[in-house]
Structure formats: structure tokens, C-alpha cells
Amino acid sequence: MWFELLVLIIGIAFGFFHKGKEDFRGLLKTGAIIGVILGVIFGIIAFLFAPGLLGLGLGIAGAVGIFIGIIILVIIFIVGAFIGDFLEDKLKKE
């Protein structure tokens, strides 16, 4: 929970201090690409170091789990960036 809260706070700071509107679709796309790459890498590592069918199960499940975890963190970051953009817009107009 603390890690997700930290990601949200970093997202808010990113949205607030980065000038202009953020490219939320680009952030999500980049996060998905990173999630796939890390999922495949850790899936291959689990497949190589765990014996037999256990390695195959851990490799596939681990890759999918890592991808889903990264996508969730990216969505939390995007929500934080959206809040930061909103705060930037409201505080800079005054």
C-alpha cells in the first residue's frame, strides 16, 4: 500500500511540475511496453531456474503477474499526473 501511495505522490508531483498537459495515452503505452519487457525477462528467468513444469508455470504466471502489476502502477501514476495537472491549472491561474 505504501508503494502505491508513493507512486501516486510521484505522479502528482510529475503532473504539477511538468509544464503543460501530459500525454496520458503515451504514458500508458510506455508503461505497457515496459511491463511486457520485464514480464518476459522475469518469466524466462523463472523458467530457467525452477525445475521442470514448475518453472514453466512460474514463468508464465510470473510474466503475466508482473505485467498486470506494472499496468496497475502506471494507472495509479497516470491518476496522480491527472491530479497534478488539475492542481497546476487551478493554482497557476490565480
N, C-alpha and C positions, 0 to 999 in steps of 0.2 A: 504494500500500500504506500509506503514512504517513497519508493522508487517512482511510482506512477504520479504521486504528488509533485515530486521533483521535476519530472518530465513536463507536467502541466505548468509549473512555475517557470521553467526554462522556455516553454512555448509562449507564455505571456510576455516574458522579457524580450524574446525574439520578435514578437509582433509589435511590441511597443517601441523598441529601439530601432527597428529596421524601417527605413523610410518608405512610405507609400504602402499600397495594398500588397498582400502576399499572394503568391501563386499557389493556392491550396491544392489544386489538381497536380501541379508539378511536385509538390512536397509528398503527396500520397504516392505518386508514380515512382519517385526516387526511393521512398521507403519500401515499396513493394519489391523493387529490384534488389535492394539490399537484403530484404527478407528472404527472397528466393536464393540469392547467392550464399548467405550464411546458412540457410536451411540445408542446401545441398552440401556445403562443406562439412558441417557438423554431422549430417546424415552419413556421409562417406566415412568420416572418422569413426562413428559408432559402428558402422558396418564392418570396418577393417579390424577394430579392436575387440569386438564382442564375438564370441564363438557361435558358429552355426546359424540356425534360424533365429536365435535371439538377436544376433547382430542385424539381420535383415529387418526384423520387427522394430528394433530400436532405431535403426537408420531411417526407415520410412516414417515412423511415428515421430521421431525426433525432428526430422526435417519439416514435417507439417506443423508440429508444435512450435518450433522456432519461428516459422513463417507467420503463423497466427499471432504469436506473442509480439513480434515486431510490428505487424499491422495494427494491433491494438495500441501499442505505444505511439505509433505515428499518428493515429487518430486522436489520441489524447494530446499530442503535441500540436496538431492542427487546431483543436478546440482552444488550446492555450494561445496559439497565434491569432486566432479569430478574436478572442477576448482582448489580447494586447492591441490589435488593430482598432477595435472598438474604443478602448481606453485612449489610445493615441488620438483618434479622431475627436473624441469628446474633450480631452484636456488641451489639445493644441489649438482648437477653435477659440477657446476663451482667452 
